[in-house]
Amino acid sequence: MAALSTAHPRWTGDYWFLFRNLILKDFRIRYRTMSLGVLWSLINPLVMMGVLTFIFGRVFGGERPPLFPVFVLCGLVPYNFFTGAFLSGTLAIVENSVLVKRVPVPRETIPVAVVLSSVAHLLIQIALLLGFALFYGLWPTTAWLWLPVVWALYVVFLCGLVLGSSAINVFVRDTRYLVESLNMILFYLVPIFYSFSIVPARYAAVYQFNPVAAMVLATRNILMDGKAPPPSLMLNLVTVAAVTLGLGLLIFGRLKRRFYEHL
Amino acid sequence: MNVGTLSFDGVTKTFAHRAGQALLRDRVKDLLFPFGRPRFQALKSVSFALRPGESLGLVGPNGAGKSTVLNMATGLMDPDEGRIDVRGRVVAILELGAGFHPDLTGAENLRINAAMLGLTRAQTEARTEAMVDFAGVREFIRQPLRTYSSGMVLRLAFSVAVNADADILLIDEIIGVGDQAFQQRALEKVHALRRAGKTIVLATHSPDLLTSLCERALWLDRGQIRMLGDAREVLAAYLGKTSAATP
C-alpha cells in the first residue's frame, strides 16, 4: 500500500455559530412551509395521546395505569423524538449531498445538526408534557432535576446512532427503509401504552437495555413517581449513550473518506 | 508560517464504483464478485507545488481531471495514493449556490454559507455589508431566495466566497457569473485578491483569463500531467495540440 496522507488544515471556524445556523436553517425550512408552524409539534402528540386514551380506555376497557394521558405522553415524547431524529438524521448526508460534495464543512456536523434541531421540537413537546403533568396534579419535586440529565444522555445517544446510520445510508440506501420499519416496530416494543410492570420478568432486562424504553421508564419515574431513576437504569443510559457515540464516530470517521464518490 | 501553500505529491485517484447504484443488492454483488467493476482513473501521479501568492491555471479537455484536482485540494475527497499538503484557509468556488436553500432569505443563506466557510459570527457580521453590496442584492436581502433570479443567486454566492478571507482560492469555471457588469467586477475582484497575495488555482477554458490571472499553468490530459510551466507556454502548446488534433 502506498502512503495515503492528506495534510489539510483543520476546519478553523466557529462550531457554535455553525450549529446555530444549521439548526435555525432546519427549523425555518420546516416551519415556513406550514401555516400552523410550531403548533404541529404539539398537535401530533396530542392527537396520539387522545387516540390511545380512547382506545385503551373505551374500546378495550379493562384496567389502565393511573393518569393515563400523562402516562401515554411520557411514552410518546421520547418515542417521537427518537423516530423523528433517527429517520431525518439517517437521511442527513444523502439529502445534503450537494453540501458534502461542494463545501468542506466538517461532515460530522451535518447529521448532528439534524438531531439538535429535533431537540427544538423536543423542548416544545417536553413543555407540553410538563404542562399536562401539572394539570393532572403532579407537582414538581427535586427529582424533576433529573429530567435534563436523562434527556441530555438521550440526545447524545441519538447523535451517535445517527452518525452511524447516516454514514451507512450513503453506501446502502436501503438503510432508510430499515429505519422506517424499526421505528414502527418500536412503537409496540416500547411501553408507550402499557406499563413496564406487565412485561414478563424474563424480558425485563432486554427491555431496559432498549434506550428508548429506558428513557420512557426514566421519564415516568421522574414525573409520575417523583423519584430519581434507579441507578441500574442510569447506568444503562450512560453506557448506551457513550458506546453509541463512540461507535457512531468510529463508523462515520471511517466511511466519510469515501462519501464523495458514493453520493 | 507558510500560509497559502498547496502541494500535490504523486497524487493518484481511481473511481471504482457504479455511480448512483447503492442498493443492498449492489453491495452484495460487489462482495461476491469483486472483479471486473468499471474503474476510472481520474488522476495518475500528479505532483505540483504552489508558494504563497502564486497562481496556477488548470487546462485540459473535459474529463482530464481538473475538477478532481480542485476537489481534492478543497479536502472534499482523499487521494488513493500520494500526499496533498495544504496550509491556510481554503475557499473553493466550485459550484456557486451549493447549500443555499430557496425558502430562506438571502441574508439567512449568507450567514449559513459564511459559517460553513469557517467565518465566526463577528467576522460574518463585519463582512455582511460588503458581501451584500458586492452582490448588488441589497433591496432583496430579506426576501426568500426563490424570488431571486438565477443570476442574483450566483452573485450572492460568489460574493460570500470572495469575501471569506481565503488564503487559497480554488476556482472552477466561474466566469459567466451574472451579467456583463458583474462579470467585470468579479474578474476585478479575483485580480485584487491575487494582488493581495492570495494563492489561486483556476480551472478554465478561457485563454484570456488564464494568461491574465495565472503565472503558471498545468495541462492535464486523462489524469496525467502533460505539461507544467509558464502559463503562456503551456497555453500555446495546449492550443497547438488541440487545434492540430481537430482539423
Boltz contact constraints between the chains, C-beta under 6 A:
constraints:
  - contact:
      token1: [A, 2]
      token2: [B, 81]
      max_distance: 6.0
  - contact:
      token1: [A, 5]
      token2: [B, 83]
      max_distance: 6.0
  - contact:
      token1: [A, 6]
      token2: [B, 78]
      max_distance: 6.0
  - contact:
      token1: [A, 6]
      token2: [B, 84]
      max_distance: 6.0
  - contact:
      token1: [A, 7]
      token2: [B, 85]
      max_distance: 6.0
  - contact:
      token1: [A, 8]
      token2: [B, 75]
      max_distance: 6.0
  - contact:
      token1: [A, 8]
      token2: [B, 86]
      max_distance: 6.0
  - contact:
      token1: [A, 9]
      token2: [B, 86]
      max_distance: 6.0
  - contact:
      token1: [A, 11]
      token2: [B, 118]
      max_distance: 6.0
  - contact:
      token1: [A, 12]
      token2: [B, 118]
      max_distance: 6.0
  - contact:
      token1: [A, 13]
      token2: [B, 118]
      max_distance: 6.0
  - contact:
      token1: [A, 14]
      token2: [B, 120]
      max_distance: 6.0
  - contact:
      token1: [A, 17]
      token2: [B, 115]
      max_distance: 6.0
  - contact:
      token1: [A, 17]
      token2: [B, 120]
      max_distance: 6.0
  - contact:
      token1: [A, 17]
      token2: [B, 121]
      max_distance: 6.0
  - contact:
      token1: [A, 18]
      token2: [B, 115]
      max_distance: 6.0
  - contact:
      token1: [A, 21]
      token2: [B, 111]
      max_distance: 6.0
  - contact:
      token1: [A, 21]
      token2: [B, 112]
      max_distance: 6.0
  - contact:
      token1: [A, 21]
      token2: [B, 115]
      max_distance: 6.0
  - contact:
      token1: [A, 25]
      token2: [B, 112]
      max_distance: 6.0
  - contact:
      token1: [A, 29]
      token2: [B, 103]
      max_distance: 6.0
  - contact:
      token1: [A, 32]
      token2: [B, 103]
      max_distance: 6.0
  - contact:
      token1: [A, 98]
      token2: [B, 98]
      max_distance: 6.0
  - contact:
      token1: [A, 99]
      token2: [B, 99]
      max_distance: 6.0
  - contact:
      token1: [A, 102]
      token2: [B, 94]
      max_distance: 6.0
  - contact:
      token1: [A, 102]
      token2: [B, 95]
      max_distance: 6.0
  - contact:
      token1: [A, 102]
      token2: [B, 98]
      max_distance: 6.0
  - contact:
      token1: [A, 103]
      token2: [B, 98]
      max_distance: 6.0
  - contact:
      token1: [A, 103]
      token2: [B, 99]
      max_distance: 6.0
  - contact:
      token1: [A, 103]
      token2: [B, 116]
      max_distance: 6.0
  - contact:
      token1: [A, 104]
      token2: [B, 74]
      max_distance: 6.0
  - contact:
      token1: [A, 104]
      token2: [B, 75]
      max_distance: 6.0
  - contact:
      token1: [A, 105]
      token2: [B, 116]
      max_distance: 6.0
  - contact:
      token1: [A, 172]
      token2: [B, 24]
      max_distance: 6.0
  - contact:
      token1: [A, 172]
      token2: [B, 27]
      max_distance: 6.0
  - contact:
      token1: [A, 173]
      token2: [B, 22]
      max_distance: 6.0
  - contact:
      token1: [A, 173]
      token2: [B, 23]
      max_distance: 6.0
  - contact:
      token1: [A, 174]
      token2: [B, 23]
      max_distance: 6.0
  - contact:
      token1: [A, 174]
      token2: [B, 24]
      max_distance: 6.0
  - contact:
      token1: [A, 257]
      token2: [B, 78]
      max_distance: 6.0
  - contact:
      token1: [A, 260]
      token2: [B, 76]
      max_distance: 6.0
  - contact:
      token1: [A, 260]
      token2: [B, 77]
      max_distance: 6.0
  - contact:
      token1: [A, 261]
      token2: [B, 15]
      max_distance: 6.0
  - contact:
      token1: [A, 261]
      token2: [B, 17]
      max_distance: 6.0
